[in-house]
Amino acid sequence: MFRILVGVSGASGMPLARQILTGLKALPDVESHCVVSDGAKKVLEAECSSGPEALTDLADCAYAPEDFAAGPASGSWWRARNTAMLVVPCSMSTLGTLAGGCARNLIHRAGDVALKEGLPLVLVTRETPLSLVHLRNMVVLREAGAVIMPFSPGFYTLPQTLEDMLRHFCGRIFDQLGLQHACPRWAGVKK
Ligand SMILES: Cc1cc2nc3c(=O)[nH]c(=O)nc-3n(C[C@H](O)[C@H](O)[C@H](O)COP(=O)(O)O)c2cc1C
């Protein structure tokens, strides 16, 4: 049984967060947990015309972003099960806060815990172009053990729709978390 904590921060890319939570819901051996930041609520409204329930209703368990007393704020909660964390999409503000180590919400605190416990933390960043500050924050977090995974859709699967692109990238993220998926993989050029 895997436990995946999905932190949704206020960057562009809410359809990807929805795709991930939908994918996790379909996996019988995964318990999904979700935190939607206040910034993410604004972006959800702009990109999906919906409130946080559009995401939290897909998870087995959801927490308020200001709830520092929630389970994911403690290393002992993480250690009780095979737990990993994903921040999707990851804003530059959340990235910077994680790199600085001073938690202002539950996503930051849980990310801090993942790093201190040496447990998987995948950050699906969304910004372009990247400033030197963003790049340095990424280096800090990579050195601390996080996987930095900018949303970079693949074209080699010949996607026909946005849904195809999201599903494929969702598979790439699941690979990082050690989760099974049926998304297409590159199998080499056929001669
Ligand atoms: C529609 C919209 C799109 C945004 N897209 C991005 C983005 O792609 N990347 C980013 O770093 N910030 C983006 N922002 C700004 C963040 O939402 C803002 O920095 C916020 O404070 C992030 O807070 P959080 O990281 O706690 O969720 C966007 C804001 C809005 C309203």
The ligand as an SDF file (V2000), in Angstrom:
LIG
                    3D

 31 33  0  0  0  0  0  0  0  0999 V2000
   -3.9510   32.4620  -12.9470 C   0  0  0  0  0  0  0  0  0  0  0  0
   -2.6340   32.4600  -12.2120 C   0  0  0  0  0  0  0  0  0  0  0  0
   -1.5920   31.7190  -12.7210 C   0  0  0  0  0  0  0  0  0  0  0  0
   -0.3540   31.6790  -12.0640 C   0  0  0  0  0  0  0  0  0  0  0  0
    0.6490   30.9040  -12.5850 N   0  0  0  0  0  0  0  0  0  0  0  0
    1.8160   30.8050  -11.9350 C   0  0  0  0  0  0  0  0  0  0  0  0
    2.8180   29.9300  -12.4400 C   0  0  0  0  0  0  0  0  0  0  0  0
    2.6710   29.2530  -13.4670 O   0  0  0  0  0  0  0  0  0  0  0  0
    3.9740   29.8100  -11.7360 N   0  0  0  0  0  0  0  0  0  0  0  0
    4.1680   30.4930  -10.5700 C   0  0  0  0  0  0  0  0  0  0  0  0
    5.2260   30.3130   -9.9650 O   0  0  0  0  0  0  0  0  0  0  0  0
    3.2250   31.3280  -10.0600 N   0  0  0  0  0  0  0  0  0  0  0  0
    2.0620   31.4960  -10.7080 C   0  0  0  0  0  0  0  0  0  0  0  0
    1.0850   32.3170  -10.2080 N   0  0  0  0  0  0  0  0  0  0  0  0
    1.3690   33.1270   -8.9990 C   0  0  0  0  0  0  0  0  0  0  0  0
    1.1510   32.3120   -7.7100 C   0  0  0  0  0  0  0  0  0  0  0  0
   -0.1990   31.8960   -7.6280 O   0  0  0  0  0  0  0  0  0  0  0  0
    1.5070   33.1710   -6.4720 C   0  0  0  0  0  0  0  0  0  0  0  0
    2.9050   33.3970   -6.4520 O   0  0  0  0  0  0  0  0  0  0  0  0
    1.0470   32.5520   -5.1930 C   0  0  0  0  0  0  0  0  0  0  0  0
    1.4420   33.3820   -4.1180 O   0  0  0  0  0  0  0  0  0  0  0  0
    1.6160   31.1560   -4.9880 C   0  0  0  0  0  0  0  0  0  0  0  0
    1.2760   30.7290   -3.6950 O   0  0  0  0  0  0  0  0  0  0  0  0
    1.4540   29.1990   -3.2590 P   0  0  0  0  0  0  0  0  0  0  0  0
    2.7650   28.7350   -3.7790 O   0  0  0  0  0  0  0  0  0  0  0  0
    1.4090   29.2290   -1.7550 O   0  0  0  0  0  0  0  0  0  0  0  0
    0.3030   28.4390   -3.7880 O   0  0  0  0  0  0  0  0  0  0  0  0
   -0.1730   32.3940  -10.8550 C   0  0  0  0  0  0  0  0  0  0  0  0
   -1.2370   33.1330  -10.3370 C   0  0  0  0  0  0  0  0  0  0  0  0
   -2.4560   33.1750  -11.0040 C   0  0  0  0  0  0  0  0  0  0  0  0
   -3.5960   33.9790  -10.4180 C   0  0  0  0  0  0  0  0  0  0  0  0
  1  2  1  0
  2  3  1  0
  2 30  2  0
  3  4  2  0
  4  5  1  0
  4 28  1  0
  5  6  2  0
  6  7  1  0
  6 13  1  0
  7  8  2  0
  7  9  1  0
  9 10  1  0
 10 11  2  0
 10 12  1  0
 12 13  2  0
 13 14  1  0
 14 15  1  0
 14 28  1  0
 15 16  1  0
 16 17  1  0
 16 18  1  0
 18 19  1  0
 18 20  1  0
 20 21  1  0
 20 22  1  0
 22 23  1  0
 23 24  1  0
 24 25  2  0
 24 26  1  0
 24 27  1  0
 28 29  2  0
 29 30  1  0
 30 31  1  0
M  END
$$$$
